[in-house]
Structures are given as structure tokens and as C-alpha cells.
Amino acid sequence: MAIKSVSIRIEEEMLNKIAYIADYEGRSVNSQVLVLIREHIKAFEENNGAIDAGIPPAANVKPTRR
């Protein structure tokens, strides 16, 4: 599995808070964000069914709400 890099813009207060939580849990900010993303994907798939991992990047657009 390839590892990709993503840059995000985040408010300083939010970054400080996620850094606090990450430190409390013994993780880096990057690892903490990955935990949150994994949890969100798992919850989404439990409610909506598995996401097809073969979706091409060009299809990476916000879907309409159901």
C-alpha cells in the first residue's frame, strides 16, 4: 500500500488541542489524525456499506447526501 502525503489548513487552536490529545494518548499528531480518519471511515462503512477501494482519484468528489 502506497503512503501519500496530504497537507491541510487548520486553525492554531484546533491544532494545539489535537496535539494535546495526541500527547496524552502517546501519539504524534499525524498518528492521532490517522486514528480519527480510520474511526470515521469505519463508522461510515458500518452505516453505509463498504467503500470500493478501487475508486479512481478523479471520482474523489463530494457525493450527494442521501
PyMOL Python script that loads the backbone (N, CA, C, O; Angstrom):
from pymol import cmd

cmd.read_pdbstr("""\
ATOM      1  N   MET A   1       0.841  -1.168   0.000  1.00  0.00           N
ATOM      2  CA  MET A   1       0.000   0.000   0.000  1.00  0.00           C
ATOM      3  C   MET A   1       0.897   1.245   0.000  1.00  0.00           C
ATOM      4  O   MET A   1       1.803   1.374   0.822  1.00  0.00           O
ATOM      5  N   ALA A   2       0.628   2.135  -0.920  1.00  0.00           N
ATOM      6  CA  ALA A   2       1.407   3.368  -1.027  1.00  0.00           C
ATOM      7  C   ALA A   2       1.021   4.345   0.081  1.00  0.00           C
ATOM      8  O   ALA A   2      -0.141   4.425   0.479  1.00  0.00           O
ATOM      9  N   ILE A   3       1.989   5.066   0.557  1.00  0.00           N
ATOM     10  CA  ILE A   3       1.753   6.103   1.562  1.00  0.00           C
ATOM     11  C   ILE A   3       1.743   7.440   0.845  1.00  0.00           C
ATOM     12  O   ILE A   3       2.697   7.773   0.142  1.00  0.00           O
ATOM     13  N   LYS A   4       0.692   8.199   1.011  1.00  0.00           N
ATOM     14  CA  LYS A   4       0.547   9.509   0.381  1.00  0.00           C
ATOM     15  C   LYS A   4       0.621  10.586   1.440  1.00  0.00           C
ATOM     16  O   LYS A   4       0.354  10.333   2.615  1.00  0.00           O
ATOM     17  N   SER A   5       0.977  11.768   1.033  1.00  0.00           N
ATOM     18  CA  SER A   5       1.067  12.909   1.931  1.00  0.00           C
ATOM     19  C   SER A   5      -0.051  13.892   1.605  1.00  0.00           C
ATOM     20  O   SER A   5      -0.331  14.162   0.437  1.00  0.00           O
ATOM     21  N   VAL A   6      -0.688  14.425   2.649  1.00  0.00           N
ATOM     22  CA  VAL A   6      -1.768  15.401   2.482  1.00  0.00           C
ATOM     23  C   VAL A   6      -1.458  16.594   3.370  1.00  0.00           C
ATOM     24  O   VAL A   6      -1.087  16.441   4.533  1.00  0.00           O
ATOM     25  N   SER A   7      -1.612  17.767   2.812  1.00  0.00           N
ATOM     26  CA  SER A   7      -1.411  18.996   3.575  1.00  0.00           C
ATOM     27  C   SER A   7      -2.786  19.583   3.881  1.00  0.00           C
ATOM     28  O   SER A   7      -3.642  19.649   2.998  1.00  0.00           O
ATOM     29  N   ILE A   8      -3.004  20.009   5.124  1.00  0.00           N
ATOM     30  CA  ILE A   8      -4.286  20.620   5.477  1.00  0.00           C
ATOM     31  C   ILE A   8      -4.054  21.977   6.132  1.00  0.00           C
ATOM     32  O   ILE A   8      -2.999  22.234   6.712  1.00  0.00           O
ATOM     33  N   ARG A   9      -5.055  22.829   6.025  1.00  0.00           N
ATOM     34  CA  ARG A   9      -5.047  24.091   6.747  1.00  0.00           C
ATOM     35  C   ARG A   9      -5.892  23.877   7.993  1.00  0.00           C
ATOM     36  O   ARG A   9      -7.001  23.348   7.914  1.00  0.00           O
ATOM     37  N   ILE A  10      -5.375  24.286   9.133  1.00  0.00           N
ATOM     38  CA  ILE A  10      -6.060  24.041  10.401  1.00  0.00           C
ATOM     39  C   ILE A  10      -5.840  25.235  11.323  1.00  0.00           C
ATOM     40  O   ILE A  10      -4.744  25.792  11.387  1.00  0.00           O
ATOM     41  N   GLU A  11      -6.876  25.612  12.022  1.00  0.00           N
ATOM     42  CA  GLU A  11      -6.761  26.717  12.975  1.00  0.00           C
ATOM     43  C   GLU A  11      -5.773  26.333  14.074  1.00  0.00           C
ATOM     44  O   GLU A  11      -5.714  25.178  14.495  1.00  0.00           O
ATOM     45  N   GLU A  12      -5.003  27.311  14.528  1.00  0.00           N
ATOM     46  CA  GLU A  12      -3.975  27.051  15.529  1.00  0.00           C
ATOM     47  C   GLU A  12      -4.568  26.443  16.805  1.00  0.00           C
ATOM     48  O   GLU A  12      -3.982  25.529  17.384  1.00  0.00           O
ATOM     49  N   GLU A  13      -5.712  26.940  17.236  1.00  0.00           N
ATOM     50  CA  GLU A  13      -6.330  26.406  18.455  1.00  0.00           C
ATOM     51  C   GLU A  13      -6.679  24.929  18.287  1.00  0.00           C
ATOM     52  O   GLU A  13      -6.457  24.128  19.194  1.00  0.00           O
ATOM     53  N   MET A  14      -7.224  24.572  17.127  1.00  0.00           N
ATOM     54  CA  MET A  14      -7.579  23.181  16.883  1.00  0.00           C
ATOM     55  C   MET A  14      -6.328  22.309  16.834  1.00  0.00           C
ATOM     56  O   MET A  14      -6.325  21.197  17.364  1.00  0.00           O
ATOM     57  N   LEU A  15      -5.265  22.807  16.201  1.00  0.00           N
ATOM     58  CA  LEU A  15      -4.008  22.065  16.142  1.00  0.00           C
ATOM     59  C   LEU A  15      -3.443  21.855  17.542  1.00  0.00           C
ATOM     60  O   LEU A  15      -2.970  20.766  17.865  1.00  0.00           O
ATOM     61  N   ASN A  16      -3.489  22.887  18.366  1.00  0.00           N
ATOM     62  CA  ASN A  16      -2.995  22.761  19.738  1.00  0.00           C
ATOM     63  C   ASN A  16      -3.798  21.724  20.518  1.00  0.00           C
ATOM     64  O   ASN A  16      -3.235  20.959  21.302  1.00  0.00           O
ATOM     65  N   LYS A  17      -5.100  21.699  20.305  1.00  0.00           N
ATOM     66  CA  LYS A  17      -5.943  20.736  21.021  1.00  0.00           C
ATOM     67  C   LYS A  17      -5.684  19.305  20.560  1.00  0.00           C
ATOM     68  O   LYS A  17      -5.608  18.392  21.382  1.00  0.00           O
ATOM     69  N   ILE A  18      -5.546  19.107  19.233  1.00  0.00           N
ATOM     70  CA  ILE A  18      -5.281  17.748  18.755  1.00  0.00           C
ATOM     71  C   ILE A  18      -3.891  17.302  19.186  1.00  0.00           C
ATOM     72  O   ILE A  18      -3.671  16.119  19.445  1.00  0.00           O
ATOM     73  N   ALA A  19      -2.943  18.247  19.266  1.00  0.00           N
ATOM     74  CA  ALA A  19      -1.597  17.918  19.750  1.00  0.00           C
ATOM     75  C   ALA A  19      -1.650  17.508  21.218  1.00  0.00           C
ATOM     76  O   ALA A  19      -0.940  16.591  21.628  1.00  0.00           O
ATOM     77  N   TYR A  20      -2.484  18.177  22.012  1.00  0.00           N
ATOM     78  CA  TYR A  20      -2.639  17.829  23.427  1.00  0.00           C
ATOM     79  C   TYR A  20      -3.183  16.407  23.563  1.00  0.00           C
ATOM     80  O   TYR A  20      -2.675  15.606  24.348  1.00  0.00           O
ATOM     81  N   ILE A  21      -4.225  16.110  22.786  1.00  0.00           N
ATOM     82  CA  ILE A  21      -4.839  14.778  22.836  1.00  0.00           C
ATOM     83  C   ILE A  21      -3.836  13.718  22.386  1.00  0.00           C
ATOM     84  O   ILE A  21      -3.714  12.662  23.007  1.00  0.00           O
ATOM     85  N   ALA A  22      -3.120  14.011  21.297  1.00  0.00           N
ATOM     86  CA  ALA A  22      -2.125  13.064  20.788  1.00  0.00           C
ATOM     87  C   ALA A  22      -1.061  12.776  21.838  1.00  0.00           C
ATOM     88  O   ALA A  22      -0.699  11.620  22.059  1.00  0.00           O
ATOM     89  N   ASP A  23      -0.566  13.817  22.480  1.00  0.00           N
ATOM     90  CA  ASP A  23       0.447  13.644  23.519  1.00  0.00           C
ATOM     91  C   ASP A  23      -0.107  12.821  24.683  1.00  0.00           C
ATOM     92  O   ASP A  23       0.581  11.949  25.214  1.00  0.00           O
ATOM     93  N   TYR A  24      -1.328  13.094  25.069  1.00  0.00           N
ATOM     94  CA  TYR A  24      -1.988  12.362  26.159  1.00  0.00           C
ATOM     95  C   TYR A  24      -2.081  10.878  25.825  1.00  0.00           C
ATOM     96  O   TYR A  24      -1.915  10.027  26.699  1.00  0.00           O
ATOM     97  N   GLU A  25      -2.347  10.570  24.553  1.00  0.00           N
ATOM     98  CA  GLU A  25      -2.506   9.180  24.114  1.00  0.00           C
ATOM     99  C   GLU A  25      -1.182   8.552  23.683  1.00  0.00           C
ATOM    100  O   GLU A  25      -1.155   7.394  23.267  1.00  0.00           O
ATOM    101  N   GLY A  26      -0.080   9.308  23.778  1.00  0.00           N
ATOM    102  CA  GLY A  26       1.223   8.773  23.418  1.00  0.00           C
ATOM    103  C   GLY A  26       1.440   8.641  21.925  1.00  0.00           C
ATOM    104  O   GLY A  26       2.146   7.741  21.470  1.00  0.00           O
ATOM    105  N   ARG A  27       0.831   9.543  21.158  1.00  0.00           N
ATOM    106  CA  ARG A  27       0.952   9.507  19.708  1.00  0.00           C
ATOM    107  C   ARG A  27       1.473  10.835  19.190  1.00  0.00           C
ATOM    108  O   ARG A  27       1.464  11.843  19.895  1.00  0.00           O
ATOM    109  N   SER A  28       1.926  10.816  17.947  1.00  0.00           N
ATOM    110  CA  SER A  28       2.231  12.062  17.250  1.00  0.00           C
ATOM    111  C   SER A  28       0.908  12.633  16.737  1.00  0.00           C
ATOM    112  O   SER A  28      -0.108  11.938  16.704  1.00  0.00           O
ATOM    113  N   VAL A  29       0.933  13.891  16.341  1.00  0.00           N
ATOM    114  CA  VAL A  29      -0.277  14.495  15.762  1.00  0.00           C
ATOM    115  C   VAL A  29      -0.677  13.725  14.509  1.00  0.00           C
ATOM    116  O   VAL A  29      -1.859  13.447  14.304  1.00  0.00           O
ATOM    117  N   ASN A  30       0.296  13.379  13.670  1.00  0.00           N
ATOM    118  CA  ASN A  30      -0.002  12.632  12.457  1.00  0.00           C
ATOM    119  C   ASN A  30      -0.693  11.310  12.777  1.00  0.00           C
ATOM    120  O   ASN A  30      -1.702  10.969  12.159  1.00  0.00           O
ATOM    121  N   SER A  31      -0.156  10.567  13.739  1.00  0.00           N
ATOM    122  CA  SER A  31      -0.770   9.285  14.120  1.00  0.00           C
ATOM    123  C   SER A  31      -2.166   9.480  14.684  1.00  0.00           C
ATOM    124  O   SER A  31      -3.061   8.678  14.413  1.00  0.00           O
ATOM    125  N   GLN A  32      -2.363  10.533  15.462  1.00  0.00           N
ATOM    126  CA  GLN A  32      -3.684  10.807  16.034  1.00  0.00           C
ATOM    127  C   GLN A  32      -4.696  11.099  14.933  1.00  0.00           C
ATOM    128  O   GLN A  32      -5.830  10.621  14.981  1.00  0.00           O
ATOM    129  N   VAL A  33      -4.287  11.882  13.946  1.00  0.00           N
ATOM    130  CA  VAL A  33      -5.183  12.195  12.824  1.00  0.00           C
ATOM    131  C   VAL A  33      -5.528  10.925  12.066  1.00  0.00           C
ATOM    132  O   VAL A  33      -6.677  10.743  11.665  1.00  0.00           O
ATOM    133  N   LEU A  34      -4.556  10.040  11.860  1.00  0.00           N
ATOM    134  CA  LEU A  34      -4.834   8.775  11.182  1.00  0.00           C
ATOM    135  C   LEU A  34      -5.822   7.915  11.973  1.00  0.00           C
ATOM    136  O   LEU A  34      -6.687   7.270  11.380  1.00  0.00           O
ATOM    137  N   VAL A  35      -5.705   7.899  13.293  1.00  0.00           N
ATOM    138  CA  VAL A  35      -6.660   7.168  14.133  1.00  0.00           C
ATOM    139  C   VAL A  35      -8.069   7.732  13.917  1.00  0.00           C
ATOM    140  O   VAL A  35      -9.023   6.974  13.744  1.00  0.00           O
ATOM    141  N   LEU A  36      -8.193   9.038  13.928  1.00  0.00           N
ATOM    142  CA  LEU A  36      -9.501   9.669  13.738  1.00  0.00           C
ATOM    143  C   LEU A  36     -10.076   9.362  12.360  1.00  0.00           C
ATOM    144  O   LEU A  36     -11.270   9.094  12.227  1.00  0.00           O
ATOM    145  N   ILE A  37      -9.231   9.400  11.339  1.00  0.00           N
ATOM    146  CA  ILE A  37      -9.692   9.085   9.987  1.00  0.00           C
ATOM    147  C   ILE A  37     -10.153   7.634   9.905  1.00  0.00           C
ATOM    148  O   ILE A  37     -11.213   7.351   9.348  1.00  0.00           O
ATOM    149  N   ARG A  38      -9.364   6.715  10.456  1.00  0.00           N
ATOM    150  CA  ARG A  38      -9.764   5.289  10.440  1.00  0.00           C
ATOM    151  C   ARG A  38     -11.099   5.072  11.156  1.00  0.00           C
ATOM    152  O   ARG A  38     -11.959   4.340  10.666  1.00  0.00           O
ATOM    153  N   GLU A  39     -11.266   5.710  12.312  1.00  0.00           N
ATOM    154  CA  GLU A  39     -12.520   5.580  13.061  1.00  0.00           C
ATOM    155  C   GLU A  39     -13.698   6.121  12.262  1.00  0.00           C
ATOM    156  O   GLU A  39     -14.780   5.535  12.271  1.00  0.00           O
ATOM    157  N   HIS A  40     -13.488   7.234  11.575  1.00  0.00           N
ATOM    158  CA  HIS A  40     -14.571   7.827  10.789  1.00  0.00           C
ATOM    159  C   HIS A  40     -14.932   6.935   9.594  1.00  0.00           C
ATOM    160  O   HIS A  40     -16.111   6.729   9.307  1.00  0.00           O
ATOM    161  N   ILE A  41     -13.925   6.411   8.906  1.00  0.00           N
ATOM    162  CA  ILE A  41     -14.186   5.512   7.783  1.00  0.00           C
ATOM    163  C   ILE A  41     -14.936   4.272   8.258  1.00  0.00           C
ATOM    164  O   ILE A  41     -15.895   3.842   7.616  1.00  0.00           O
ATOM    165  N   LYS A  42     -14.505   3.695   9.380  1.00  0.00           N
ATOM    166  CA  LYS A  42     -15.172   2.504   9.923  1.00  0.00           C
ATOM    167  C   LYS A  42     -16.636   2.797  10.232  1.00  0.00           C
ATOM    168  O   LYS A  42     -17.514   2.012   9.875  1.00  0.00           O
ATOM    169  N   ALA A  43     -16.903   3.917  10.890  1.00  0.00           N
ATOM    170  CA  ALA A  43     -18.286   4.283  11.228  1.00  0.00           C
ATOM    171  C   ALA A  43     -19.111   4.524   9.964  1.00  0.00           C
ATOM    172  O   ALA A  43     -20.265   4.103   9.884  1.00  0.00           O
ATOM    173  N   PHE A  44     -18.522   5.196   8.984  1.00  0.00           N
ATOM    174  CA  PHE A  44     -19.227   5.456   7.724  1.00  0.00           C
ATOM    175  C   PHE A  44     -19.605   4.151   7.041  1.00  0.00           C
ATOM    176  O   PHE A  44     -20.741   3.975   6.603  1.00  0.00           O
ATOM    177  N   GLU A  45     -18.630   3.225   6.954  1.00  0.00           N
ATOM    178  CA  GLU A  45     -18.892   1.957   6.279  1.00  0.00           C
ATOM    179  C   GLU A  45     -19.894   1.099   7.054  1.00  0.00           C
ATOM    180  O   GLU A  45     -20.664   0.360   6.441  1.00  0.00           O
ATOM    181  N   GLU A  46     -19.900   1.180   8.368  1.00  0.00           N
ATOM    182  CA  GLU A  46     -20.895   0.435   9.152  1.00  0.00           C
ATOM    183  C   GLU A  46     -22.294   0.940   8.846  1.00  0.00           C
ATOM    184  O   GLU A  46     -23.245   0.158   8.829  1.00  0.00           O
ATOM    185  N   ASN A  47     -22.432   2.236   8.603  1.00  0.00           N
ATOM    186  CA  ASN A  47     -23.749   2.825   8.328  1.00  0.00           C
ATOM    187  C   ASN A  47     -24.142   2.788   6.857  1.00  0.00           C
ATOM    188  O   ASN A  47     -25.330   2.767   6.538  1.00  0.00           O
ATOM    189  N   ASN A  48     -23.154   2.778   5.950  1.00  0.00           N
ATOM    190  CA  ASN A  48     -23.448   2.940   4.532  1.00  0.00           C
ATOM    191  C   ASN A  48     -22.935   1.831   3.638  1.00  0.00           C
ATOM    192  O   ASN A  48     -23.162   1.868   2.429  1.00  0.00           O
ATOM    193  N   GLY A  49     -22.257   0.858   4.189  1.00  0.00           N
ATOM    194  CA  GLY A  49     -21.676  -0.209   3.389  1.00  0.00           C
ATOM    195  C   GLY A  49     -20.236   0.110   3.016  1.00  0.00           C
ATOM    196  O   GLY A  49     -19.791   1.255   3.093  1.00  0.00           O
ATOM    197  N   ALA A  50     -19.532  -0.919   2.615  1.00  0.00           N
ATOM    198  CA  ALA A  50     -18.107  -0.794   2.299  1.00  0.00           C
ATOM    199  C   ALA A  50     -17.883   0.170   1.139  1.00  0.00           C
ATOM    200  O   ALA A  50     -18.663   0.220   0.188  1.00  0.00           O
ATOM    201  N   ILE A  51     -16.810   0.924   1.240  1.00  0.00           N
ATOM    202  CA  ILE A  51     -16.403   1.820   0.167  1.00  0.00           C
ATOM    203  C   ILE A  51     -15.508   1.023  -0.765  1.00  0.00           C
ATOM    204  O   ILE A  51     -14.581   0.352  -0.311  1.00  0.00           O
ATOM    205  N   ASP A  52     -15.772   1.091  -2.053  1.00  0.00           N
ATOM    206  CA  ASP A  52     -14.968   0.380  -3.052  1.00  0.00           C
ATOM    207  C   ASP A  52     -13.584   1.016  -3.100  1.00  0.00           C
ATOM    208  O   ASP A  52     -13.440   2.179  -3.479  1.00  0.00           O
ATOM    209  N   ALA A  53     -12.560   0.242  -2.711  1.00  0.00           N
ATOM    210  CA  ALA A  53     -11.190   0.766  -2.669  1.00  0.00           C
ATOM    211  C   ALA A  53     -10.645   1.056  -4.059  1.00  0.00           C
ATOM    212  O   ALA A  53      -9.602   1.698  -4.182  1.00  0.00           O
ATOM    213  N   GLY A  54     -11.316   0.603  -5.104  1.00  0.00           N
ATOM    214  CA  GLY A  54     -10.855   0.827  -6.468  1.00  0.00           C
ATOM    215  C   GLY A  54     -11.350   2.126  -7.075  1.00  0.00           C
ATOM    216  O   GLY A  54     -11.204   2.338  -8.279  1.00  0.00           O
ATOM    217  N   ILE A  55     -11.930   2.994  -6.269  1.00  0.00           N
ATOM    218  CA  ILE A  55     -12.432   4.259  -6.792  1.00  0.00           C
ATOM    219  C   ILE A  55     -11.253   5.091  -7.287  1.00  0.00           C
ATOM    220  O   ILE A  55     -10.311   5.337  -6.533  1.00  0.00           O
ATOM    221  N   PRO A  56     -11.295   5.528  -8.551  1.00  0.00           N
ATOM    222  CA  PRO A  56     -10.184   6.336  -9.055  1.00  0.00           C
ATOM    223  C   PRO A  56     -10.182   7.728  -8.414  1.00  0.00           C
ATOM    224  O   PRO A  56     -11.237   8.242  -8.044  1.00  0.00           O
ATOM    225  N   PRO A  57      -8.997   8.337  -8.282  1.00  0.00           N
ATOM    226  CA  PRO A  57      -8.914   9.665  -7.653  1.00  0.00           C
ATOM    227  C   PRO A  57      -9.807  10.706  -8.313  1.00  0.00           C
ATOM    228  O   PRO A  57     -10.308  11.602  -7.634  1.00  0.00           O
ATOM    229  N   ALA A  58     -10.021  10.606  -9.637  1.00  0.00           N
ATOM    230  CA  ALA A  58     -10.867  11.575 -10.336  1.00  0.00           C
ATOM    231  C   ALA A  58     -12.308  11.532  -9.820  1.00  0.00           C
ATOM    232  O   ALA A  58     -13.043  12.511  -9.956  1.00  0.00           O
ATOM    233  N   ALA A  59     -12.716  10.405  -9.231  1.00  0.00           N
ATOM    234  CA  ALA A  59     -14.061  10.267  -8.706  1.00  0.00           C
ATOM    235  C   ALA A  59     -14.147  10.754  -7.266  1.00  0.00           C
ATOM    236  O   ALA A  59     -15.196  10.646  -6.632  1.00  0.00           O
ATOM    237  N   ASN A  60     -13.038  11.290  -6.749  1.00  0.00           N
ATOM    238  CA  ASN A  60     -12.979  11.741  -5.363  1.00  0.00           C
ATOM    239  C   ASN A  60     -13.647  13.115  -5.228  1.00  0.00           C
ATOM    240  O   ASN A  60     -12.989  14.128  -4.992  1.00  0.00           O
ATOM    241  N   VAL A  61     -14.945  13.112  -5.383  1.00  0.00           N
ATOM    242  CA  VAL A  61     -15.740  14.334  -5.247  1.00  0.00           C
ATOM    243  C   VAL A  61     -16.780  14.114  -4.165  1.00  0.00           C
ATOM    244  O   VAL A  61     -17.139  12.979  -3.854  1.00  0.00           O
ATOM    245  N   LYS A  62     -17.251  15.185  -3.608  1.00  0.00           N
ATOM    246  CA  LYS A  62     -18.257  15.073  -2.541  1.00  0.00           C
ATOM    247  C   LYS A  62     -19.547  14.514  -3.118  1.00  0.00           C
ATOM    248  O   LYS A  62     -20.143  15.120  -4.009  1.00  0.00           O
ATOM    249  N   PRO A  63     -19.986  13.357  -2.615  1.00  0.00           N
ATOM    250  CA  PRO A  63     -21.230  12.774  -3.118  1.00  0.00           C
ATOM    251  C   PRO A  63     -22.435  13.536  -2.571  1.00  0.00           C
ATOM    252  O   PRO A  63     -22.345  14.234  -1.561  1.00  0.00           O
ATOM    253  N   THR A  64     -23.547  13.387  -3.253  1.00  0.00           N
ATOM    254  CA  THR A  64     -24.770  13.995  -2.750  1.00  0.00           C
ATOM    255  C   THR A  64     -25.213  13.265  -1.506  1.00  0.00           C
ATOM    256  O   THR A  64     -24.991  12.062  -1.370  1.00  0.00           O
ATOM    257  N   ARG A  65     -25.833  13.983  -0.606  1.00  0.00           N
ATOM    258  CA  ARG A  65     -26.318  13.345   0.629  1.00  0.00           C
ATOM    259  C   ARG A  65     -27.527  12.495   0.319  1.00  0.00           C
ATOM    260  O   ARG A  65     -28.315  12.804  -0.576  1.00  0.00           O
ATOM    261  N   ARG A  66     -27.660  11.424   1.069  1.00  0.00           N
ATOM    262  CA  ARG A  66     -28.805  10.516   0.865  1.00  0.00           C
ATOM    263  C   ARG A  66     -29.959  10.934   1.716  1.00  0.00           C
ATOM    264  O   ARG A  66     -31.011  10.296   1.685  1.00  0.00           O
TER     265      ARG A  66
END
""", "prot")
cmd.dss("prot")
cmd.show_as("cartoon", "prot")
cmd.util.cbc("prot")
cmd.orient("prot")
